[in-house]
Amino acid sequence: MPSAHTTVDVPIAVVGLACRFPGDASSPCKFWDMLKNGKDAYSPTSTRWNSNAFYHPGGDRSNVLPTKGGHFLREDPYVFDAAFLNITAAEAIALDPKQWIAMEVTYEACENAGMSLQRLSGTQTACYIGSGASDNRGAVERDFLHNPKHHLLGTGDEMISNRISHFFNIHGPKRHGADPLLVQFYGYPSGLLKLEDFTTHLNNLNFLKPEGRSKAFNESAGGYGRGEGCGIIILKRLADAIQEGDDIRAIIRATGANSDGFTQVGSCRLWKHRLHS
């Protein structure tokens, strides 16, 4: 018998995936082509706001950005098929684009997995969401006296997993968090793991790199570039996926998480530990 401190890793199969990323990467195939061809998804401006009005090269002012560009989705974030998603007109007015984009991409991931809505409905499927930045909520709550009727349901990040669970009629556990990587997905016979990171927002904490691009592990790293996007993967236990004849895109055999503490090499220790275990 394993001890109380032993983790038994159950192999997990990725059986479906879908995404909406910058650079017109609206599908996993297009995203792969973008990476393969070394395409930069950065754009210097967005048509949604006047970037010059918020730009200031200094980092000591509030409500300004040290960069004009970012990594933006090309689609209009306020145009969607509300009727298809069973969302009323009153709800649609107050709906954060995060919610409907997550619902649409989840539907696309189910199509990618060859999984019908009827097959998914009523199952004990889990739904985990990771989401960052709430620009839409800040914009709505700024004019508190004129908030739309359903703004609490429409702007809360915690509602994303609820929307998905309701639309697909799945009855398993759900969770929302700011961390886009969830590691507690073992133990569910059929699970959905949602990976999201949305929107660019005003930031005066000097976290943003002035040129608007992230350069991790590079000597010129000095902040990061913000972006928009949504990625969804559908997971099953490997044994169940094989038994049910699913197309298996990848296998997850181990996960890990830690904190760096007072060091800058904590992640290196984690990687070495997982590789050797």
KOLDRENTI-210640 format. One record per residue (C-alpha): residue number from 1; z, y, x. Coordinates in steps of 0.1 Angstrom, whole numbers, plus 2048, in hexadecimal, padded with zeros to 3 digits. Each point is the difference from the previous one (the first is absolute). Layout:
+-----+-----+-----+-----+
|  nr |  zz |  yy |  xx |
+-----+-----+-----+-----+
| NUM |   Z |   Y |   X |
...
+-----+-----+-----+-----+
//
This chain:
+-----+-----+-----+-----+
|  nr |  zz |  yy |  xx |
+-----+-----+-----+-----+
|   1 | 800 | 800 | 800 |
|   2 | 7F8 | 823 | 80D |
|   3 | 81E | 817 | 807 |
|   4 | 806 | 81E | 7EA |
|   5 | 7F1 | 816 | 81A |
|   6 | 7E0 | 7EC | 804 |
|   7 | 7E0 | 80E | 7F0 |
|   8 | 7E7 | 7E6 | 7F3 |
|   9 | 7DE | 80F | 801 |
|  10 | 7E9 | 7F4 | 7E5 |
|  11 | 7DB | 805 | 808 |
|  12 | 7F0 | 81A | 7E9 |
|  13 | 7DB | 802 | 7F8 |
|  14 | 7ED | 820 | 7F9 |
|  15 | 7E9 | 7F6 | 7E3 |
|  16 | 7F4 | 822 | 7F5 |
|  17 | 7FD | 824 | 80D |
|  18 | 7F2 | 821 | 7F6 |
|  19 | 803 | 824 | 80D |
|  20 | 7F7 | 824 | 7FD |
|  21 | 801 | 812 | 822 |
|  22 | 7F1 | 820 | 80E |
|  23 | 7DE | 800 | 80F |
|  24 | 7F0 | 7F0 | 7E1 |
|  25 | 812 | 7E0 | 808 |
|  26 | 803 | 7F6 | 7DB |
|  27 | 800 | 7DA | 807 |
|  28 | 80D | 7E9 | 81B |
|  29 | 7DC | 7FB | 80C |
|  30 | 7F9 | 825 | 803 |
|  31 | 822 | 804 | 812 |
|  32 | 7F7 | 7E5 | 818 |
|  33 | 7DE | 810 | 807 |
|  34 | 811 | 822 | 806 |
|  35 | 818 | 7F0 | 81A |
|  36 | 7E5 | 7EB | 810 |
|  37 | 7E9 | 81F | 804 |
|  38 | 81D | 816 | 80D |
|  39 | 7FB | 819 | 7E4 |
|  40 | 819 | 81C | 7FC |
|  41 | 80B | 806 | 7DD |
|  42 | 80E | 823 | 808 |
|  43 | 7F1 | 81E | 7ED |
|  44 | 809 | 824 | 80A |
|  45 | 804 | 80D | 7DC |
|  46 | 805 | 7F4 | 7DC |
|  47 | 7F1 | 80F | 7E1 |
|  48 | 821 | 7FC | 7ED |
|  49 | 810 | 81F | 810 |
|  50 | 7FA | 81D | 816 |
|  51 | 80A | 7F2 | 822 |
|  52 | 7FD | 822 | 811 |
|  53 | 81B | 80E | 7E8 |
|  54 | 81A | 7E7 | 80D |
|  55 | 7F6 | 7FF | 824 |
|  56 | 816 | 80E | 81B |
|  57 | 801 | 7F4 | 825 |
|  58 | 825 | 804 | 803 |
|  59 | 819 | 7E6 | 7F5 |
|  60 | 81D | 817 | 7F8 |
|  61 | 7F4 | 80C | 7DE |
|  62 | 805 | 7F1 | 7DD |
|  63 | 7E4 | 7F6 | 7E8 |
|  64 | 7E5 | 800 | 81B |
|  65 | 7ED | 7E5 | 813 |
|  66 | 7F8 | 800 | 825 |
|  67 | 7DF | 7EE | 7F8 |
|  68 | 7E4 | 806 | 7E7 |
|  69 | 7F3 | 7DC | 7FD |
|  70 | 80B | 7DD | 7F8 |
|  71 | 7F4 | 7DE | 7F5 |
|  72 | 7F6 | 805 | 7DB |
|  73 | 7F3 | 7E9 | 7E5 |
|  74 | 7DD | 80B | 7F5 |
|  75 | 805 | 7F9 | 7DB |
|  76 | 80E | 819 | 7E8 |
|  77 | 825 | 7F6 | 7FC |
|  78 | 801 | 80D | 7DC |
|  79 | 7E2 | 7EC | 7F2 |
|  80 | 808 | 7DD | 7F4 |
|  81 | 7FB | 7E9 | 7E2 |
|  82 | 821 | 805 | 7ED |
|  83 | 7F5 | 7EA | 7E3 |
|  84 | 7F9 | 7E3 | 816 |
|  85 | 823 | 802 | 80F |
|  86 | 80F | 803 | 7DD |
|  87 | 80D | 823 | 808 |
|  88 | 801 | 81A | 7E4 |
|  89 | 7F2 | 823 | 803 |
|  90 | 823 | 80E | 800 |
|  91 | 80A | 7EA | 81C |
|  92 | 7E0 | 806 | 814 |
|  93 | 808 | 825 | 801 |
|  94 | 820 | 7F9 | 813 |
|  95 | 7F5 | 7E3 | 815 |
|  96 | 802 | 802 | 826 |
|  97 | 7DF | 7F3 | 80F |
|  98 | 815 | 7E7 | 814 |
|  99 | 808 | 7ED | 7E0 |
| 100 | 7DD | 7FB | 7F3 |
| 101 | 7F0 | 7FA | 822 |
| 102 | 81A | 7E5 | 807 |
| 103 | 7F8 | 7F0 | 7DE |
| 104 | 7DA | 801 | 806 |
| 105 | 803 | 7F2 | 824 |
| 106 | 817 | 7E4 | 7F3 |
| 107 | 7E5 | 7F7 | 7E7 |
| 108 | 7E6 | 800 | 81B |
| 109 | 817 | 7E9 | 816 |
| 110 | 803 | 7E8 | 7E3 |
| 111 | 7DA | 7FF | 7FD |
| 112 | 7FE | 7FA | 825 |
| 113 | 818 | 7E3 | 7FC |
| 114 | 7EC | 7F2 | 7E2 |
| 115 | 81F | 804 | 7EB |
| 116 | 7FB | 809 | 7DB |
| 117 | 818 | 816 | 7ED |
| 118 | 807 | 7E3 | 7E8 |
| 119 | 809 | 7E9 | 81E |
| 120 | 818 | 81B | 80E |
| 121 | 810 | 80A | 7DE |
| 122 | 823 | 7F3 | 7FA |
| 123 | 805 | 7F2 | 823 |
| 124 | 81F | 806 | 816 |
| 125 | 7EB | 815 | 818 |
| 126 | 813 | 819 | 815 |
| 127 | 7F4 | 823 | 806 |
| 128 | 80B | 813 | 81F |
| 129 | 7F5 | 824 | 806 |
| 130 | 803 | 816 | 81F |
| 131 | 7F8 | 825 | 7FB |
| 132 | 803 | 81F | 814 |
| 133 | 7FE | 825 | 7F7 |
| 134 | 802 | 80E | 7DC |
| 135 | 7EB | 81F | 801 |
| 136 | 7F6 | 7FD | 7DB |
| 137 | 824 | 7FE | 7F5 |
| 138 | 809 | 820 | 814 |
| 139 | 7E2 | 812 | 7F0 |
| 140 | 80A | 7F6 | 7DD |
| 141 | 825 | 807 | 804 |
| 142 | 7F9 | 823 | 80F |
| 143 | 7F8 | 80C | 7DD |
| 144 | 81D | 7EF | 7EE |
| 145 | 7FE | 813 | 7E0 |
| 146 | 7DC | 7F3 | 7FA |
| 147 | 804 | 7DC | 80B |
| 148 | 7EA | 7E8 | 7EC |
| 149 | 812 | 7E9 | 7E7 |
| 150 | 7FE | 7E1 | 816 |
| 151 | 805 | 80F | 822 |
| 152 | 81F | 7EB | 808 |
| 153 | 7EC | 7E0 | 7FB |
| 154 | 7E0 | 80E | 80E |
| 155 | 80D | 80E | 821 |
| 156 | 81B | 7E8 | 80B |
| 157 | 7F6 | 7E9 | 81D |
| 158 | 817 | 7E6 | 7F3 |
| 159 | 7EA | 7FD | 7E1 |
| 160 | 7E2 | 7F3 | 814 |
| 161 | 80D | 7DC | 801 |
| 162 | 80A | 804 | 7DB |
| 163 | 7DD | 80B | 7F6 |
| 164 | 7F0 | 7E3 | 812 |
| 165 | 819 | 7E7 | 7F1 |
| 166 | 7FB | 80D | 7DD |
| 167 | 7DA | 801 | 802 |
| 168 | 7FC | 7DD | 80F |
| 169 | 81E | 7F2 | 7EB |
| 170 | 811 | 7F1 | 81F |
| 171 | 824 | 7F7 | 7FD |
| 172 | 80C | 7FB | 823 |
| 173 | 816 | 818 | 815 |
| 174 | 7F3 | 822 | 80A |
| 175 | 80B | 819 | 81A |
| 176 | 7F5 | 822 | 80C |
| 177 | 809 | 80F | 822 |
| 178 | 7F5 | 81A | 818 |
| 179 | 7F8 | 7E6 | 81B |
| 180 | 7DD | 7F3 | 7FC |
| 181 | 808 | 7DF | 810 |
| 182 | 814 | 7E7 | 7EC |
| 183 | 80D | 7E1 | 810 |
| 184 | 815 | 7F1 | 7E4 |
| 185 | 7E4 | 7EE | 7EE |
| 186 | 809 | 7DC | 807 |
| 187 | 80B | 7E9 | 7E4 |
| 188 | 7E8 | 80A | 7E5 |
| 189 | 7E6 | 7E7 | 7F5 |
| 190 | 7E7 | 81B | 7F9 |
| 191 | 807 | 823 | 80E |
| 192 | 7EF | 822 | 802 |
| 193 | 808 | 815 | 81E |
| 194 | 7F5 | 824 | 7FC |
| 195 | 7F9 | 816 | 81E |
| 196 | 7FB | 825 | 7FA |
| 197 | 802 | 821 | 812 |
| 198 | 7F4 | 81E | 7ED |
| 199 | 7F9 | 825 | 804 |
| 200 | 803 | 81C | 818 |
| 201 | 81D | 819 | 7FA |
| 202 | 80E | 820 | 80E |
| 203 | 815 | 7F9 | 81F |
| 204 | 812 | 818 | 816 |
| 205 | 814 | 7E7 | 815 |
| 206 | 7E6 | 7FF | 81C |
| 207 | 7F8 | 7DC | 7F7 |
| 208 | 7DB | 808 | 7FC |
| 209 | 7E9 | 800 | 81D |
| 210 | 7ED | 822 | 800 |
| 211 | 7DE | 7EF | 804 |
| 212 | 807 | 7EA | 7E2 |
| 213 | 7FC | 7DE | 810 |
| 214 | 819 | 7E5 | 809 |
| 215 | 7FE | 7F3 | 824 |
| 216 | 81A | 7E5 | 802 |
| 217 | 807 | 7F1 | 822 |
| 218 | 7EB | 81B | 810 |
| 219 | 80B | 819 | 81A |
| 220 | 7F5 | 81C | 7E9 |
| 221 | 815 | 7F5 | 7E3 |
| 222 | 814 | 81C | 7F1 |
| 223 | 804 | 7FC | 7DB |
| 224 | 7EA | 7EF | 7E7 |
| 225 | 7E4 | 807 | 7E8 |
| 226 | 806 | 7FC | 7DB |
| 227 | 7E9 | 7ED | 7E8 |
| 228 | 7FA | 7F0 | 7DE |
| 229 | 7F9 | 7DD | 7F6 |
| 230 | 80B | 7E1 | 7EE |
| 231 | 7FF | 7DB | 80B |
| 232 | 809 | 7E2 | 7EB |
| 233 | 803 | 7DC | 80B |
| 234 | 807 | 7E2 | 7EA |
| 235 | 816 | 7E5 | 80F |
| 236 | 809 | 7DC | 7F8 |
| 237 | 813 | 7E5 | 812 |
| 238 | 7E6 | 7EF | 816 |
| 239 | 807 | 7DE | 7F0 |
| 240 | 7FA | 80E | 7DE |
| 241 | 7E0 | 812 | 80B |
| 242 | 7F2 | 7E0 | 80F |
| 243 | 809 | 7EB | 7E1 |
| 244 | 7F0 | 819 | 7E8 |
| 245 | 7E1 | 804 | 815 |
| 246 | 803 | 825 | 808 |
| 247 | 7EB | 811 | 81A |
| 248 | 818 | 806 | 81D |
| 249 | 7F9 | 820 | 814 |
| 250 | 81E | 7FF | 817 |
| 251 | 821 | 7EE | 805 |
| 252 | 821 | 812 | 806 |
| 253 | 817 | 7E9 | 814 |
| 254 | 81B | 819 | 80A |
| 255 | 80D | 823 | 7FA |
| 256 | 81A | 815 | 810 |
| 257 | 812 | 821 | 7FE |
| 258 | 818 | 813 | 816 |
| 259 | 80D | 822 | 80A |
| 260 | 7FB | 810 | 822 |
| 261 | 823 | 80D | 803 |
| 262 | 804 | 818 | 81D |
| 263 | 7E1 | 7F2 | 812 |
| 264 | 7DB | 804 | 7FF |
| 265 | 7F7 | 7DB | 805 |
| 266 | 810 | 7F0 | 7E1 |
| 267 | 7DF | 7F6 | 7F2 |
| 268 | 7F6 | 7EE | 820 |
| 269 | 81F | 7EA | 7FE |
| 270 | 7F7 | 7F8 | 7DC |
| 271 | 7DC | 7F6 | 808 |
| 272 | 80C | 7EA | 81D |
| 273 | 81A | 7EF | 7EA |
| 274 | 7E8 | 7F8 | 7E4 |
| 275 | 7E5 | 7F3 | 818 |
| 276 | 819 | 7E9 | 812 |
| 277 | 811 | 7F4 | 7E0 |
+-----+-----+-----+-----+
//
